[in-house]
Amino acid sequence: MQCRAHVAQLGRMYEKFREAGAEIIVILGDTMERARQYVKSVNAPFPILSDPEREVYRIYELEKYFLLVQRTASLVIDHDGIVRYLKRTTIPNVWLQESREIFGFIDSLNA
């Protein structure tokens, strides 16, 4: 449930991200129906997309570690489509700190 905690924290910080010129999008490697259920459960102010074929997960090397532990990542992609920040992990509890780190990175791009 650390993923939900991270999404909730991003939701609380959403206006700060918007003020910095950033948009948040969450991509779930699951069906549309499961994504809809997730959206209802977290009540996020930003889009949550479904990637049932897990194409985005493959592109960013987020396949399950030892077929058990899901890898997750935070990315910052600029307006030209260039990945400026990428942090992958299999340790979900780092995401609570991650939201502030991502915001700091975005804020530094604006400086």
N, C-alpha and C positions, 0 to 999 in steps of 0.2 A: 503494500500500500504506500510505499515511499513515493512512487510515481504520482499517485493522487495528491500527496502532500506537496510535491514539486509543482504540479499544475495549479494547485490552489494558491501557492505562494506567487507564481507567475501572475495569476489572476489579481492578487492583491497589489502587485507592482505594475499592472498593465498600463495604467495612466502614465507612470513614469517612463515606461518604454515608449509609449506613443509620443510623449513630449520630446523624447530624444530622437524621434523620427523612425522608430522601429515598429515592426509588426510581429506578433507572436502567432505561430501556427504549430499545433501539435499533430503528429501523424502517428496513428495506431496501426500496427500490423495485424489488423483484424477485420472482420466483416462490417458492412455498413450498419447492420442491426446492432452489433456489439458496440460500435462507435457511437450510435445514437444513445444507447443505454449509458455509456460512459459520459457523454455530453450532459445528459440529465442528472447524473450523479454528482458531477463536479461543478456544474453551473458556471462554466468559464465564459468570459466576455470575448473570447477570440475563437477562431475556427479550429475545430478538431476534425481532421480528415481520416479517411479509411484507406488503408493500403493492404487489401486482403492477399494480394500476390507477393507482398513484402519486397517489392521492387526497390523502394527507397532504402529499405534496410540493407539490401544487397549492395546497392551503390555505395553506401557509406560504411560497409563492412560491419553490420550490426547483427550478424547471425548469432544464434545462441552459442554460448561458450560451453564446450563439452556436451552439447545438445540439451543442456539443462538450464543454464543461467542466461537470461536475456541481456544482451548488451544494449545500452541506450546511449544517446548522444544529445548534445546541444550544439547547434550550429548557428553562425551568423553569416548570412549571405547578403552581399551588397546589392545595390540596384543594377549592377552589371552582371549579376549571377555568379560572382566570384565568392568562394567560401573564404571568409576572413578569419573565422574562428571555428574550431571543431574540437570537441572534447568528448571522448568515448569512455564509458565505464561499465563495469559489471557490479559495482558496489552502489546500490541505490541510495544509501543514506547521504552521499555526497551532494545530492541535488538540492538540498535545503540551502547549502552554501552557494551552490552553482548559480542560482538566480541573481544574487548580488554580483557575482563575478562577471556574468554575462552583461549585466547592466553597466558595470564599470568599463568593460571592453567597448561597448557601444558608445558610451559617453566619451571615451578617449578618442574614438573615431571622429566625433564631432568637434573635438578641440583643435 
